[in-house]
Amino acid sequence: MTEKVKDDKTMPEQPATVDTEIKALEKELATATAKGDYATVAKIAKQIDKLKSSGKSSAEKQRLAELEKIAAEIATAVKPLLDKYMDKIGQLNGDGVFITADGATVEVKCVKGKRSSSGAPTQKLPITTAELLKKYGNEKFDDTMTYQQAWDSNTNGNFRYYQIRIPLARKDGYDV
C-alpha cells in the first residue's frame, strides 16, 4: 500500500499501525455496507475485531508485565523486613505472612497452613471422605437419610464437600 501526499508524490510503503489498519478497514466496511455486500461486511468486521482484540491483548500483556515488575520490587524491598520476623513466627507455629494492600489500607496476617494466592487455606485433610463415610456413614444426615445415602443420592461436588465431608470431618475432630 502506498500513501499519497499533497503534492502527489508517492511515499514508499510504511508499516501500518493497528489504528491505521482499523481506520482503513472501517472505510471498506462502510463501502461494503452501502453496496449491500454483507458477506464482505462480515469478513471485514471479523478482521476489525481481531485487530482490536490483538491491540488489547498486547496492551494487557504490557500492563501485566509492568505489574509483575512492581511486585518483584516490592518483594525485594519487603523480604529483609520479613526475614527479621520469620523465626519468631515459626517459633509460634506460624507458617508465613499474608500481606494485602489496597490504597491506604495495608493488612498483614501471620498464617498457619498453606495459603493460596487469595489467602484461602489450601491444607488438605489427612483423611479421605471414604474413610469418614466408613466411620459415620450410618449416622443420620437428616430425617430421611444417612450420610452414606446422602452421598450416594447426590453427585454435586459442592453438596458433597460442604454438606457431607466438612460435617463428618468436624465429627472426627478436625478443625475445618
Secondary structure, 3 states (H helix, E strand, C coil): CCEECCCCCEECCCCCCHHHHHHHHHHHHHHHHHHCCHHHHHHHHHHHHHHHHHHHHHHHHHHHHHHHHHHHHHHHHHHHHHHHHHHHHHHCCCCEEEEEEECCEEEEEEECCCECCCCCECCCCCCCHHHHHHHHCCCECCCCCEHHHHHHHCCCHHHHHHHHHHHHHHHCCCCC
